[in-house]
Amino acid sequence: MSRSLLIVAHAPSENTKALRDAALDGAREAGGSAVTVRCLTPFEADADAVRTCGAILLGTTENLGYMSGALKDFFDRIYYPCLEETQGLPYALFVRAGHDGTGTCRAVASITTGLRWRAVQEPLVCRGAYDPNFVDQCRELGAGIAAGLEAGIF
């Protein structure tokens, strides 16, 4: 299994960019030289990027109780090309939710269940008004996924 972490995150604002960057920094710090970390927008990421990673960290905003259109586009493009080849892929999710994030998490879970990906952590939902602590939480999430890859846990 590849010791490569792919981060696919939709970050349309300065606050969501801070969350994405924190996850990326945490992953790079925890993974050290043992884990390759790659960060792409949902529009840049393709099936080859997914097929060659050892784990994936997804990030999205909550849009009208659903994932961002960008992340949905990503799933639309990679679903069938990856369906048979990425079963069991470890993944985690962070959501920047102005409300409760429930619909967003449910939608991502539905698609990842269809892909037969394996959640390695409960979704991190950064709810309500922006809180600077969200940055630390995303850094910890990125670090945890990279550390799991580095240790061979997943």
Buried (B, 14 or more C-beta within 10 A) or exposed (E): EEBBBBBBBBBEEEBBEBBBBBBBBBBBBBBEEEBBBBBBBBEEBBBEBBBEBBBBBBBBBBBEBBBBBBBBBBBEBBBEBBEEEBEEBBBBBBBBBEEBBBBBBEBBBEBBEEBEBBBBBEBBBBBEEBEEEBBEBBBBBBBBBBBBBBEEEB
